[in-house]
Amino acid sequence: MQIQKRDGKVARQILTAMIVDQTVLSHIAAVWDQRLFKSQWCNLVGDWCVSYFKRYGKPPGKAIESRFESWASKRRDEDTTKIVERFLSGLSDE
């Protein structure tokens, strides 16, 4: 049996496109399921993107940072907050 390793690169590329590309986000928003990705962090950020799109009709772009800050301010678990912050930082590097 062969085991396939997945690094989540494709999911991260899709999520990055959701943050910055209106066409990609509009297509995904039409069929969004909060369990679309295997990663809970991808699903969390994806949900932020879809919510933003439904409200403003465009991708969040840099506004994703303020969405994170709002989410983080309501969390008591600093470890989880740091994980999501590093995740978003990694997306921005890509």
Residue, then its C-alpha position, 0 to 999 in steps of 0.5 A: m500500500q502506498i501512502q500519499k503525503r499531502d502538504g495542503k498546498v492546493a488548499r492554501q492556494i485556493l484559500t489565498a485566491m478566495i482572499v484576493d480574487q473576486t471571480v474565485l470567491s464568487h464561484i466558491a461562495a455559491v457552493w460554500d460548505q464550512r467543511l470544504f477543506k480538510s483543515q479547520w483553519c482553512n475552513l475558518v478563514g474560508d468562512w470569513c471570506v465568504s461572509y465578507f463577500k456576501r456582505y460587501g460583494k468583493p473579496p476581503g483582501k487586507a480586511i482579512e486581518s481585521r476579521f482575524e483581530s475581531w475573532a482573536s479578541k473573542r478567544r481565550d485560548e492564546d495557543t489557537t489564536k497564535i496558530v491561526e495568526r501563523f497560518l494567515s501569515g503563511l498565506s500572506d507569504e505565498 
